[in-house]
């Protein structure tokens, strides 16, 4: 159900924010626990696929000192959720979100998270990101996750819910308007 997926994505964004803030503090056990919580929203192939990895030892003292007063405050923006009937997962959701921003929140689609129910829990099963190709146009780049699914294999479109227009980027707006 799309409302459940929307809540799942909001919770993931909050947990991701907590993990990013924990990465700036010298307590690596706390950071690793926060990262474990974040990873629990994903299938195993996506662990460490969001720019953070478990630490065996702390960063340098200079790193922590330079980030002492800094904290992340902007979680991802949600633009659109498309629900599909998929052969492998049954219901499959494509969730279009902004990137994770530390300084300002841009109104641009950056990630498409593929979400499905596995053992009665929603999980992120694949990640694509929107990237500029040769400075000409933006395209979807394949990320980690279940390689059996892609934009070409999602199945039959059931419904789309749109929430926020990505007005800061023409390619994001084009993708937002597409019936996919």
C-alpha positions in Angstrom: 0.0 0.0 0.0 1.5 3.3 -1.0 0.7 5.1 2.3 2.8 2.4 4.1 5.6 2.8 1.6 5.5 6.6 2.1 5.8 6.1 5.9 8.7 3.5 5.3 10.6 6.1 3.2 10.1 8.8 5.8 11.4 6.5 8.5 14.3 5.5 6.3 15.2 9.2 5.7 15.1 9.9 9.5 17.3 6.9 10.2 19.7 7.9 7.4 19.9 11.4 8.9 20.7 9.9 12.3 23.5 7.7 10.9 25.0 10.5 9.0 25.1 12.7 12.1 26.6 9.8 14.1 29.4 9.4 11.5 30.6 12.9 12.6 31.1 11.9 16.2 34.0 9.9 17.6 31.8 7.2 19.1 32.2 4.5 16.4 30.1 1.9 18.3 27.2 4.3 18.2 27.8 5.1 14.6 27.9 1.4 13.6 24.7 0.7 15.5 23.0 3.6 13.7 24.3 2.3 10.4 23.0 -1.2 11.3 19.5 0.4 11.8 19.8 2.1 8.5 20.9 -1.1 6.7 17.9 -2.9 8.2 15.8 -1.0 5.7 17.7 -2.6 2.8 18.5 -6.0 1.4 22.0 -7.1 2.2 23.3 -6.2 -1.3 22.6 -2.5 -0.4 24.5 -2.4 2.8 27.1 0.3 2.5 25.5 1.5 -0.8 24.5 4.9 0.6 28.0 6.3 1.2 28.7 5.1 4.7 30.5 2.0 5.8 31.1 0.4 9.2 34.2 1.6 11.0 36.7 -0.5 12.7 38.6 2.4 14.1 37.8 6.1 14.5 38.5 8.8 11.9 41.3 11.2 12.7 41.0 13.7 15.6 41.2 16.5 13.0 38.1 15.0 11.2 36.1 15.0 14.4 37.3 18.5 15.5 36.4 20.0 12.1 32.9 18.5 12.3 32.4 19.3 16.0 29.7 22.0 15.4 28.3 20.5 12.2 25.3 18.3 11.9 23.2 17.2 9.0 19.7 18.7 9.0 18.2 18.0 5.6 16.6 14.6 5.0 15.5 13.5 1.6 12.5 15.0 -0.2 9.8 12.7 -1.6 8.6 13.5 -5.1 6.7 10.5 -6.4 5.8 6.8 -5.7 4.9 4.5 -8.6 3.4 1.1 -7.7 3.8 -1.8 -10.1 2.6 -5.4 -10.3 5.9 -7.3 -10.5 6.5 -11.0 -11.3 9.1 -11.5 -8.6 7.9 -9.3 -5.7 4.2 -8.9 -6.4 3.9 -5.2 -5.4 7.0 -3.2 -6.3 7.3 0.5 -5.6 9.6 3.0 -7.3 10.2 5.9 -5.0 11.7 9.1 -6.4 13.6 11.1 -3.8 16.1 13.9 -3.6 19.7 13.2 -2.8 21.0 13.6 0.8 22.1 17.2 1.3 24.2 18.5 4.1 24.1 22.2 3.3 20.9 23.0 1.4 18.0 21.0 0.2 17.8 20.9 -3.6 14.5 20.2 -5.2 15.9 17.7 -7.7 15.3 14.0 -8.1 18.5 12.1 -7.4 17.6 8.6 -6.3 15.0 6.0 -7.3 14.6 3.5 -4.6 12.9 0.2 -5.5 11.0 -1.1 -2.5 9.2 -4.4 -2.0 7.8 -6.5 0.8 10.1 -9.4 1.9 8.9 -11.6 4.7 6.2 -9.0 5.5 8.6 -6.1 5.8 9.3 -3.4 3.3 12.9 -3.3 2.1 14.8 -1.3 -0.4 15.8 -3.9 -3.0 17.5 -1.7 -5.6 18.8 1.8 -6.0 19.3 3.9 -9.1 20.6 7.5 -9.2 20.0 10.3 -11.7 23.3 11.4 -13.1 24.5 13.7 -15.9 25.9 11.8 -18.8 28.7 13.7 -20.6 27.3 17.0 -19.5 24.5 16.6 -22.0 21.6 14.9 -20.3 20.7 13.1 -17.1 20.2 9.4 -17.2 19.4 6.7 -14.6 22.6 5.0 -13.4 22.4 1.4 -12.1 23.2 1.0 -8.5 23.5 -1.9 -6.2 20.8 -4.3 -5.2 18.7 -7.0 -6.8 19.9 -7.0 -10.4 16.9 -9.0 -11.6 14.8 -5.8 -11.5 15.3 -2.6 -13.4 13.2 0.1 -15.0 12.6 -2.3 -17.9 11.5 -5.3 -15.7 9.3 -3.5 -13.1 6.1 -4.9 -14.5 2.7 -3.4 -15.0 2.0 0.1 -13.7 -0.8 0.1 -11.1 -0.9 3.7 -9.7 1.3 6.8 -9.3 1.1 9.3 -6.4 2.9 12.6 -6.8 3.8 14.8 -3.9 6.3 17.5 -4.6 7.4 18.9 -8.0 11.2 18.9 -8.6 11.2 22.4 -10.0 14.9 23.0 -9.7 15.8 20.7 -12.7 14.2 20.2 -16.1 15.2 16.5 -16.3 13.8 15.8 -12.8 10.6 17.5 -13.9 10.4 15.4 -17.1 10.8 12.2 -15.1 8.3 13.4 -12.5 5.7 13.9 -15.1 6.3 10.5 -16.9 3.7 7.8 -16.4 6.2 5.4 -14.9 
